[in-house]
Each structure stands twice: as structure tokens, then as C-alpha cells.
Amino acid sequence: MPLFINNISYFNNMTIDMFSYFVAILEGEGWIGLDYKKKQKDNPCPRLQISMSDEDVIQNIADYLNVSYRTYQPKGKETYKMMYILNISGRKAFYVMEKVAPYLSKRRKERFDEIKEGYKPKTTYSTEWYTPRPKKPLNLPF
């Protein structure tokens, strides 16, 4: 008998490690890259995006990373499904990429190396009305 038929109870008792789950979804459905905004062409921002039509999967990952997600209804045929999009950018995206990079495929690791070369993180922020302040610490589960 095949192994999977003999060990069905094994799969019923299996727990999901959320970090591994997140890495698998990122590898299959995600995108990592640099976002070149018009105002900051000389200092691109790292960005991580996962988009799919399964809201429950996006909701689980958003809860795990303590971020929000948005919806997008593609135009065209009425049969097109609602898309759910999770975006992370800046320091948070770079930190997440650093943590998941060892578990990604060769192509994505090469992409992360390109991101490391092109990203110069800011250590403070300032606006027209406020003086520079140190950045807040990130709130992530890993």
C-alpha cells in the first residue's frame, strides 16, 4: 500500500508552522522587488507583495505579520474573482526578506541580493513640521 494511505492519521494530527506556511505562500504567489517612487528615484524602497483570490489565506498571513490587505476587482469578464493583495514595504519588507531569504529558491535569493545592493535604509524620519526622530522598532513574530 502507498505510504500516504497508511499514514492518513499522521496528516490529521499535523500542525502548521506559520513561518513555513508564509514562506511557501510567498514562494508560490509572492513578489519581492524594489519600488522606485517618483519622489525618491535615487533611494528605492523594498516591497513584498502577495496577491491571490483566496481571502482566508491572505487573512491568515496578514494576521501573522500584523499587517492589513486590500481588495481588487479585475475589470473585464464577470467571472473574474476578487483579488486580495497584501503589500509590505520599507524596513518591514526588508526585515521579512532577510528572515525568509535562506528558505527561498535560487532565483529569489538572487533577487534579494539585488535588493540589498539597491536599498539604503533610513534611520530617522522627518517631515516639514517635525524634527527627525528615531524609527520605531518593528513588531513581527520572528
N, C-alpha and C positions, 0 to 999 in steps of 0.2 A: 504494500500500500504506500502511496506517496506520503512524504513527510508531513505536508500541510494538512492531510486528512487525519492523521494520527494525533496531531497536536492542536486540534481546534481549541481545546480548553486553554492552551498557552496564550492564544491570541485574545481570549475573553478576559484574561487576568492581566494583560499588558497595560502599562501606564504610559502616557505620552509625556516625554520630556519636552517642555515648551521651547527650550532653546533649540533643540534638534528640529522640532516641528517648524519653527521660524526659519531656520537655515534652509530646510528643504523647500519651503514655500518661496523663499527669496531666490533660491537657485532655479526653481521651475518657472515662477511667474514674475520675478522681480527685475529691476533695472537699477544699476548704480552708475553714477557719472558725475560730471561737473556741470553746474548750471551757470552759464555765462549771462548774467543780467546786464541790461543796457547800462545801468549806472556804474557797475563795477566790473567792467570787462577785464581790467588788469588783475582782479582778485576773484576768481570764480569760486562758487560755493558748492561743496559736495552735496549730492542729492541721492536719496534712495527712494524708489517707488515700487509699490506692488499694486497691480490692478487685476481684478477678476470679477466674475459675475456672481460669486458665492459670498454673500454678505456675512454668513456665520464664520467663515474662515478669516475674513478681513477683520471682523469684530473681535475674534479671539486674539489675533496678533496686535490689534490696536490696544486692547486691554492689557496685554502682556508688556507692551512697550510704553504704555501710558501716553498714547497719542490719539488724535482723532482721525477720522477718514471722511471722504466726501463721496458724493454720488455723481454719476454722469449718465445721461440717457443719450445713446448714439442716435443720430438722425438718420433717416432712411426708411428701411422696412419696419413695419410694426412688430415684427418678430424679434428684433434686436433686443437683447436683455439689458437691464440696468447694470451699469458698471460701478464697482466700488473701488475707490482709489485711496491708498494710504501713502502719504508723502512725508518724508523726514528730510530736513536739510540742515546745513551748517554743522556746528560742532557735534550735535547729537548724531547726525548721519555719519560723520567721520568716526566717531567713537563706536557706533554699531558696526561699521565696516571693519574697523580694526579687530573687533571681537570675533566676527564671523569669517574673516579672510582665510584663516587656516583650514576651514572646512569647505571652502568653495572650490569650484573647478579651476583648472589651469587658466582658462580664458578670463574668468572673472578675477582671479588673483592678479593677472597682468593688468587688467583694467584698474584694480585697486592701486597697483603700483603707479600707474599714470595719475591717478587722483592724488596720491601722496606727493608726487612731484609738483602738481599744479596748485595745491591748496596751501595757503598761508593763513593759519588761524589767527583771529584777532583775540587779544587777551582782555581788552576793555571795549566798552561801547560808549558812544556819546551821541547826543542829538544837539540840535540848535539851542535847546532850552536848558539842558542838563550838563553837568560836568561829567567827565569819564568816571566810570565805576567798574570794579572787577566783575567778571562774568559770574553768574550763579552756577553752582555745581549741578551736574546732570543727575536726573532721577531715573535710573534704569535698573532693571532687575539683575543685570550681570555686570 
